[in-house]
């Protein structure tokens, strides 16, 4: 039984090291670790118990006189503190000696109880915090519809998350490094995430892939992104997937696996560097658009299926929060459509808009 208990305790310790540290939220919103406070309690209880053992040994040695040795006094202290009471190795007859033994027993019992309680909290705190946090995350995810799933929360994944946050879109992040994800919550207080392998079926289902609008496979490994794309497309064939690709030769494999769009940061970065040289004013305009307080973006809004076809002029699509640029119709793009252009279900309206402008445009396309 003792061997089995030690094995179970060792497994729990190893399991504890893989889990993120227990955290709490202070009144000013900052998150602090609870483990230092728990360790302080353990050190205090252990120190007090050691000091009590020393005082008890000295006291019983003095009470026993010539008939007691240090080993007898130490043993007497142990059975008094643990309230075992096998027998009085050191004879105590007087009131003072018995009062001393009673105080040692009460103080020792309290110290031992406090120590083992602190050790129990130390072993269970992270597991309990992890379980509650996981349940809280899954409860938030179940409320999401039309959100995005970011698989891989490294540099690229965090930039994707920043863009989604800026444009008021909800997302769920998945990454194997839960400690790093928890650290990101200090910068992104509303971060909703799950820890684990993003290519796992159950994890993607927990992230709400059935109700999601899109998946970003942006880990640093092309093979991992390939598995994420394949798994996500198997679970939800209609979902849109954008994949990150380091090696350009792997782009076609990702498309065959089901990726709707494959982006190579190295290739895109090279194009951006070249554009900054040969068309600097255009690149500067795009940078200013992204950095402006209006948070302008090029947005696309799909015309609903129940939309009644009508001319653009009848919709009065005019607002300081958006500018209509084009309409995609039957695979072709009609730039700057005239007021007689017939807008129909299934078409895509392309506009430069702020988050508020995008909402206004979506509301304008809703059926009466």
N, C-alpha and C positions, 0 to 999 in steps of 0.2 A: 504494500500500500504506500509506503514512504517513497519507494522508487517511482511509482506511478505519479505520485503527487509532485515530486521533483521534476519529472519529465513535463508534466502539464504546466508547472510554473515556468520552466525554461521556455516552453513554446509561447506562453503568454508574454514573456519578456521580449522574445524575438519579434513577436507580432506587434508588440507595443512600439518597438523602435521603428517599424515601418509606417506607423500611423503618424499623422501630423500631431503636433503638440496641442494639448487642450488650451482653449482660448476663452476669454470673456470680453465683454464690451463694457468699457468704462463710461461714466456719464457724459464725457465729451465726445464719445463715438469711437475712440481708439480701442484697438483690440490688444489685450495683454495676455501673456501666458500664465496659467494657473499652476504649472508644475513647480516653479521656484518657491511659491508659497507652501505647497505641499511638502517639498523637500525640506524647507525650513522647519516645518512642524516635526518631521521625522528626526532631523538632527537635534532639535530641542528635546524631544522625548527620549532619544537614545542617550544624550548627554546627561539628562536628569536621572535616568535609570542607573547609569554608571556611577554618578555621584552618590545616589542613594545606596547603591551596593557598597561603596567605600565607607560611607557613614555607618551603615548597618554592621559591616564586618568589624569596624573599630569599636562600635558600641557593644556588640556581643562578646568581643574579645575582652573588653574591659569588665563586662558583667560576669564573665566566667572565671576571671581570676587565673589562678595557677592551674585550674582543671580544664582549661580550654586552650586550644591551639588556633592559629590563624585559619587552618583548613576547616576546623569545627565552626568557627565564627562565620566563615564565608558560606559554608553549607547551611548553617542556621539562617543566614540572611536570604539565601535562595528559596528555602522552603517557606519562609515567612512572606516574602514578596509574592511568590506564586500561590500562596495560601494552600499549599499541599498538606503540610502538617503531618509528616511521617513520625515525628517525635522530637522532643526537645533535646538536641545534642548538647546544647549549653543550658545548664540548669538556671532558670530564672524564678526567683521566689518573691522578691520584693515588689512593692507597688511601682516604684520608678522603673524597674526593669520591664515589668509587664506593660506599663504605659508606653515605654520606648518600643517594645515589640509590636504593640497595637498600632502605633503611629507608622512604623516601618511597613506593616502589612497594608494599611489603608493607602499610604502614599505609593507603595510599590504596585498595588493592584491598579490604582489609577494610572500610573505611568505606563504599565504594560498594556492596559486597555487602550490608552491614547496612542501608544506606539503602533499597535496592531491595526487600529482603526485608520491611522494615517497611511500605513502600508497598503491597506485595502483600497483606500481612496486613490493612492498612487497607481495601483495596478488597474483600477477600473475607470479612472477619470477620463483618459484618452478614448477608451473604447466607448464609454457612454456618450461622451461629447461627439465622437464620430458618428455613432448611430443616430443620435438626435439630429445632427446637422444633415446627415444623409436623408432622413425622413423629411426634414423641412425643405430640402432642395427638391425632392421628388414631388412633394405637395405643391410647390410653386410651379414645377414643370407641368403638372397635370392641368393647371389653369391656363397654360399658354396655347395659342392657336395661331398658325401662320408665322411662327418664329423660325429662327435659323439655328443650325447646329454647327459649332466650330470644333472640328476634330484636330487637336494640336494647338496648344496655347503658348507657343514660343513667340519669337519676335513678330513673325508674320501673323500668327493668330491674334496677338494682342492688337496689332494695327487694324485687322479686320473688325475686332470687337469695338475699337474706338470709332470706326466709321459707322458701324451699326448703332452705337450709342448716340453719336452726333445726329444721325438721321432718324432717331426715335424708333428704332426697331429692336425687338426683343430677341435674345439669343441664349443658347445653352452651350457652355464650353465643356469639352472633354479632354482630359490629359492624364497621362499615367503618373505624373509627378504631383501628388496631392499637396505636398508641403509647399511647392511653388505656387499652386493655385490658391492655397489659403493665404499666402503672402500677398497675392494680388488683390485680395479683398480689402486690404488697407487703402489701395489706390482706386479700386472699383467696388464701393460698398454694396452695390446691388448685384454683384456678380453671382450668377446661378451656374453651378458647375457640377460635374460628376467625375470621379476619379476612376481610371481604369483604361483598358485597351479599347480604343474607339472602333475597332473592327469587330468587336463582340456584339452578337445579335441582341442579347438581353440589355446591354448598356445603351445601344441605340434606341431600343424600344422604350427604355426608361427615360431617355432624353426626348421622347415624344416625336419620333420620326414619322409616325403615321399622320400627325397633324402639322408637321413642319413644312415650311415653304421651300427650304433649301438646306444643303449641306456643304460645308467648306472642308475639304480634305487637305489640310495645310501643315501636316507634320514634316519633319526634316528628312524623312525617309520615303523615297519613291515607292518602294515595295509595300510599305505600310499604307501609303495613300491609295495604292492599287487595291489592297484588301478592303479598305474603308469604302471605296467607290463601289466595288463589287457587292459588298454586304448591304450597303445602303440601297442600292438599286434593286437587290433581291427583296428587301423588306418593303420598299415603296417604289414601284416602277415609275411613278409619275413625278417623283421629286426631282428638283433641279440640283445638280452637283457641280461645284467648281473645285478643281483639283490643282494642287501645287506640284510642279515638276522641276527637278534639278537638272536632269539629263534630258536634252531635247529629244533624244531617240526613244525615250519612254513615253512621250506624249501620245503617240498613236495607241499604245497599249492601254493607257488610261481612258482614251476615248472608246476603245472597244469594250472596256470593262463597264462603261456606262456614264463616264463623265461628260457633261454637256459642254463644259468649257475647261481648257487646260491652260494654266498660266505658268510661264517660266520666269521667275524673278530675275534671273541673270539676263535672259533675252530682253525682257521688258526694261530692265535697268539700262542695258546698252542702247535701246531705242530712245529712252528718255535722255541719256547723255548726249546722243547725236542731235536730238531735237533741240536741246538747250543751246547747241552751237549754231545750227543752221536756221532755226526759227525761234529765237530767244523771246520775242514779244508774245508769241502764242503761249509758250510755256509759262511765262510770267503771268499772263492773264489767267491761266488755269490755276496756278498757285494762289493768286489773289482770291480767286473764286472759292477755293477750298478753305482759305484762312479767314475769309470775311466773317463778320458777326452774323450775317444773314444765313450762313451755312448753306450756300447755294450748291446744288448738285444737278447733274443731268439725270433726270428721272424718266422712267417709262411706266405708264399706267395702262393696264389692259381694259378695253371697253367691255363691260359685262355682257353676258350672253342674253340677258333679258332687256338689253337696251334697244329702244325703238330707233331705227335708222333715221337720221335727220341731218340737215346741213349745219356746218359749223357756225354759221351766222346766227342760227336760232338758239344756240347754246350760250352765246355771249361769254365766251371764255376769255375774260379780261380781268386781270388782277395785278397789283404791284408785287405780288408774291410769286408769280411764275410767268414765264414767257413760252408760248407754244412754238416749237421748232419744226417738228415733222410728225408724220403719221406713217407707220409701217402697215402696208396693205398688200396681202397676197405675196409676201416675200420681198416686196419692193418698198423703198422708202420715198415718200412724197415730202420733199422739203418745202417749208413755208406754204402749207396748203391754203388755197383760196377760201373765201367765205362760203362759196358754193359747194365745197368739198363735202361729200356725204360720209358721215361717220357711221360705222356699222359695228355690230358685235364682233368680237374677236380681234379687232384691230388694236394696235399699240400706239398710244399717244406719247410722243417724246417731247419733254419740256425741260427748261432750266428753271428749277424751283427750289424754294426753301422747304423745310419740313412742313411748315404751315401751308405753303402753296401746294405741296403735294396733296395734303388732306383736302384742300379746297377743290382741287381738280378732280380728285376721286369722288367727292360729294357731288360735283357738277355732272358727273357721268352716271350717277345713280338714277334708276328709272323713277318717274314721278309717282 
